[in-house]
Amino acid sequence: MKLGRASVAAWLVSLTNASRAEYGFDLPQPQSSVAQTAYDLHVIVLWVCLIIFAVVFGAMFYALFKHRRSLGHAAHPFHESTTVEVIWTLVPILILVGLAWPATQAVLAQKDTGNPDLTVKVTGYQWKWEYDYLQEGVRYMSNIATPRAQIDNQAAKGEHYLLEVDEPLVVPVGKKVRVLLTSNDVIHAWWVPALGVKQDAIPGFIRDTWFRADGVGTFRGQCAELCGVNHAFMPIVVEVKSPDDYQTWLADKKQRLVAAQAAGASAADKTWSDAELRARGEQVYLANCAACHQPDGQGIPNVFPALGGSKVVTGPAGNHLMVVLNGRPGTAMAAFKEQLDDLELAAVVSYQRTAWGNAGGTVQPAAVKAMRQ
């Protein structure tokens, strides 16, 4: 019985699927057409390599065993064979062309970002992601949610250690999602293996990729570019929902964002006590600053400066606030004016100025609002 190329490929893939089910190791289960194509190519190339290995080394070991000196065989001089040279030149060429054809089709499919159902701009920061639904007016930050106690080995590791976030990217199932990628500081890479998507986020450039999830579920990934000391602490979580559940989530998200903006606006006009600012500021600091400057404010020597006793932190509040708002160009100190609201900025600056023995005093949200303007 003769088998076509597609039948052979399907048979090879089925063998690997059976192996994966039995032994529990392999690439992640594909959850999109692009991921499935990449997985199928991986399997086919793996079997081609295995066949080449078996043929080449099988012939070599057979010759060594059957024609060894102990059986009375003697070495004979011989000259090149044009036929053999043509064969071992043509065979690799045919193999490479045979593999290049489906690989090229897969790459072209990966780059086809046209006619999306949804477009999301993803911006990488050290060390978090920002998701901006351009057609919906929804924008939010996604931070790692693994408790600090687990990271510091003070508590048992959770099931999704370093792969959990406070705000995942939410998309509808079966819809083509175009992802526009850029970075605010250094090169990052947005990578979700199960969805077959991986693209670098480069400062000053907009690059794009796409995916279409085949089923609902939660799929996890990470930054795949060495982007700094906390590279391992910027996970990616994509939640794929049914169309109805997605619309429900979107409506709720819009309401919560509007409420948060209203609360932030009113907070800027309220006078907060020092205790309230310090308490809220500690939460903001642990979520946004502790990765670099450390929870105890002592920083990392020769990498990130200590905040305890810092001239900036203990100096004029306006200078301190300016650094937090706009960052320091050319350094890892990012600008937080887009990431935090007036209350959060005032709180974190107040916490820094009153913690670790500092006596710089607190800052009200109204001062932040005025400086923004």
Sequence and secondary structure as in RCSB ss.txt:
>XXXX:A:sequence
MKLGRASVAAWLVSLTNASRAEYGFDLPQPQSSVAQTAYDLHVIVLWVCLIIFAVVFGAMFYALFKHRRSLGHAA
HPFHESTTVEVIWTLVPILILVGLAWPATQAVLAQKDTGNPDLTVKVTGYQWKWEYDYLQEGVRYMSNIATPRAQ
IDNQAAKGEHYLLEVDEPLVVPVGKKVRVLLTSNDVIHAWWVPALGVKQDAIPGFIRDTWFRADGVGTFRGQCAE
LCGVNHAFMPIVVEVKSPDDYQTWLADKKQRLVAAQAAGASAADKTWSDAELRARGEQVYLANCAACHQPDGQGI
PNVFPALGGSKVVTGPAGNHLMVVLNGRPGTAMAAFKEQLDDLELAAVVSYQRTAWGNAGGTVQPAAVKAMRQ
>XXXX:A:secstr
    HHHHHHHHHHHHHHHHHHH  SS    BHHHHHHHHHHHHHHHHHHHHHHHHHHHHHHHHHHT GGGT   
      HHHHHHHHHHHHHHHHHHHHHHHHHHHHHT   S SEEEEEEEETTEEEEEETTTTEEEEE B S HHH
HTTSS   TTTT  BSS EEEETT  EEEEEEESSS EEEEEGGGTEEEEE BT  EEEEE BSS EEEEEEE S
  STTGGG EEEEEEE HHHHHHHHHHHHHHHHHHHHHHHHHHTS   HHHHHHHHHHHHHHHTHHHH TTS  B
TTTB   TT HHHHS HHHHHHHHHH  TTSS    TTTS HHHHHHHHHHHHHSTT       HHHHHHHH 
